[in-house]
């Protein structure tokens, strides 16, 4: 195990312990400061984020894009603080439930009533995406699974990130063999959640337009929906205020076999899935994770 991983883990534990004794508002202020400092110090990530906003909003002046990216950093820091408060037992289940209001829960109820099997919720790195499965598991009292990429630091993954995700009974499927595990879970009536706005190059992914530019994208939700009739429903956990969130649940994505080859249908439906993410990013641009290389840009393109 690399020394860097041990140092990162030690720094994380120290931060958690320090956060136990600080007033909550002080923890939020501290992490906001960290976020703005990282924005200034990490030129590579900052420039990538600014380049991404230029792709998505070419008409937006650079000053506005800088403000947008800064807000994105701050939003991420606030999500991290809530996770820290949860890990340090400073947020009870009741309080966490009170933090969230819902918009469209009746759509989920209707889908669940009409569907004897489970379903696949698609979402993106928008708002506080980690809070969504936690809230769903608490409210539903049923098994929730999330599909995740294993982090590079195994100490952080196994001792911090995974325990946080599993705290409310959420199980984690890592991407290897995830499709088989998703199918088994859905057949049992469980709820699965998948972030679909990450870079995933062929052969695992396919290229579809995202904000008018081809982006390497997972086609797995479309494949599951077309081939196996899996119900796919979009959901997003949006920040609605300080320590307030809104769970937005959309209508299930409908698809009818159009007779085209499977590969073409998967591409078309994946584009529809990505349009849903794109529309949400347009509504809440300061809450998206702009620091990710969504379009798979080469160094000279950033």
N, C-alpha and C positions, 0 to 999 in steps of 0.2 A: 504493500500500500504506500502510495507516494506521500512524502512529507507535506506537500501542499494540501492533500485531502485531510490529513490529521489537523493541520493548522486551521483549515476552514471549519472543521467540525468543532475544534476547541473554541474558535471565535463565536460560532453559533451558540454553543452552550453558555459561554460567558454573556452573550447578549440576552439570552433567555433568562438567565439568573438575574441580570441587572434589571430587566423589564419587570420582574416580579415585585420589585420594591419601589419603582417609580409610579407616580400617579398616571392614570391612563392617558390624560391629555399630554403629559410630558413624553410618553412613549410615542404618541402620534407625532408630536413636534420633532422629536429626535429622528424618527425615521423619515420625516419629510425633509429634514436637513440632509440626511444621508442620500436621499433620492436626488436632491438638487446638486449635491456635491458630486455624485456619480455622473449626473448629466454633464457637468463641467469637465470632470477629469477623464471620463471615458470617451475620447474623441471618436473611436471606431464605432461604438454602439450609437452614439449620438448622431454621427453622420449617416449611418445606415437608417436610423429612424427618420431623419430628415429626408433622405432619398426616398424612402417608402411613402412618406406623406406627399412628396412631389409626384410620385406615380399615381397615387389615389386622387389627389386634389391639385392638378397641374395649374389651375387658375389661382390658387391661394398664394398670396405673397409670402416670402420667406419669413418675415417677422411673425406672421400669424402661425406659420408652421412651427416655428420655434416655441411659441407659446403652447401650441397644441401638444408638442412632444414633451415639454416640461410637465404639463398637466397629466400626461400619460405616465410619466415617472412617478409623480405624486400619487396617482390612483393606485399604482402597483404597490407603493409603500404602505398605503392605508390597508390594502388587502393583506399585506404581510403582517401588519400590526394586529389585525383581527385574528389571524392564525396564531400569532404569538400569545395573545390574550387567552385564546382557547386552550393552547398547549400548557399554559401556566395556571389553568383552572380559575381564571378571572372572569370568564363568561359562562354562565350556567346555560343549560339547554333551554330553559324557559326564556331567559333573556335573549338568547340567539333567535328563538322563534319570534319574539316580539320585534326584533330588528327588521324582519322581512315582511313586506306586504306582497300580495300576489295579484297578477293581472292575467286572467285566462285560466285559472285553476279549473273552472268548469269544463274547459276544453280537454284538459287531462282526464277529468272524471268521465267525460263522455267517451273518450277514446278507450279508457280502461274498461268501461262498462260494455262497449261494443266489441271489445277484443278479448277473447279468452286467453290469449297469450300475453307475454310481456311486450315491451316496446323498446326502441332505441331512440334516445334523445340526442339530437345533434346540437352542438353549441360551438362557441369560439372563445378565444382569449379576450373576453370583454367583461368589464366590470370586475366582479369577484367570482371567477368561475369555480374556485375551490369550495366556496360556500354552498353552491347549488346542490351537490350530492349530499352534503351534510344535512342541509335543510330538508331535502326530499326524504332521506332515510328517517329523520326524526318525525316528520309529519305523516309519512305513509305507514311506518311500522312494517315495511316489507324490505326484502333484500334489494340493495342497489349496488351495481357494479360500475366501476369507471375503468376506461382503457387509458393507459398512461405509458409514457416512455421512461425507462429507468434512467435516473440521473447519473451523471458522470462520477459523482462522489458517492461511493457506496455507503460510507459511514453516514452521511446526511440522509441518503435514501432510506436505509434500513432502520435508522434510529430516530429520525426526525420526520421526514416527509411521509413515509408509508404509515407510521403510527398515527399521524394527524389524519390522514385520509381514512384510516380504519377505525378511528375513534368512535364514530357513530354507527358502526356496523357496516360501513361501506367496504366492499372488497375491491382489490386492485387486480386488473388483468394487464399484464405487460404485453407489449405488442406482438411478441413471438407467440404464434398459435392463437392469437386473440379472436380471430373469426370463429373458430370452432367453439371456443368458450362462450362467446356472445350468443351463438345459436343455441347452445345447451341451456344457457340462462334464460333466454327469451322463451324457449319452449316450456320452461317451468313457471313462466309468468312473472319473471323478475324484470326489473328496470335496469337498462344499461345506458351509460352516457359516454359520448365520444366527442372530443374536440377535433374539428375538421378543418381548422385554418392553419395547420402546420405544414411546413415544407416536407413533401414526401416524393422523392424523385422516382422515375421508372427504374426498375420494373415494378416496384411496390406501388407507385403512384402514377397518375396520368396528368397531362397538362390541360388545364381549362382556364378560361378567362376569369380574372379577378380584378375588378376595377379596370377592365379593358386591356389587361396585359396577361399573357399566359403564365400560370403559376403551377408548380408541381403540387399535386393534390391527391389525397386519398380518395379512391373510388369505392371503398368498402361499403359505406352505407347504401350507395346506389345498387351495388351488386346484391347485397342482402335484401334490399327492398324488391328488386326485380325478380331475382331467382327464387327467393324463399318467401316472398310476401311479408317480410318484416315491416311492421308499422314504424315509420320514422316521423318524429315530432320535434320541432325546434323549441329550444328553451334557453333563456339568458337571465343571468343574475346581474342586474344593473344597479349601480350606486344611485340612490335617490336623495341622499343627504348625508350629513355627518353621522356615521354609524347607523345609517338607514339604507335598506336595499329593497329592490322590487324584482320579483321573479316574474318574467314575461314568458308566457307559454303560448305558442302559436298553434294554428291548425295543423293536423298531420299533413305531410306532403303526399299528394295524390299522384299516382302514375298508372297508366294503362299501357300494356304491351302494344307497341305500334308496328310490330312486324319486322323492324330493322334488326340487323345482327346485334347480338348481345353487347359487343364492344361499343357500338355506336349508342345504344340505349344507355349504357352505363355512363358514357361521356355526357350525354344530354341531361340525364338526371343529376349527375354530379354538378353540372353547371347550375341547375336549379338550386341545389343545396348551397352552392357557393353564393348565389344571388341573395339568398336569405341572410347569410353572414354579411355580405357587402351592404345590404340595406340597413342592417343594425349598426354597422360601423359608421355609415353616413349619419345615422341619427345620434350616435354617441361616440364621435371620433376621439374625444379625449380619454375614453375608457378602454381603447384597444391597445394591444401589446405591439406597438410599432417597432420595438427593438429587435424583433425576430426577422430573419432573412426570408420573408414570406415568398418572394419571387425567385429565390435561388440566384440572386445577383452575383456575378463574378466581381472580383476586387476592383477591376477597372470600371465597373458599372456603378459602383457605390459612390 
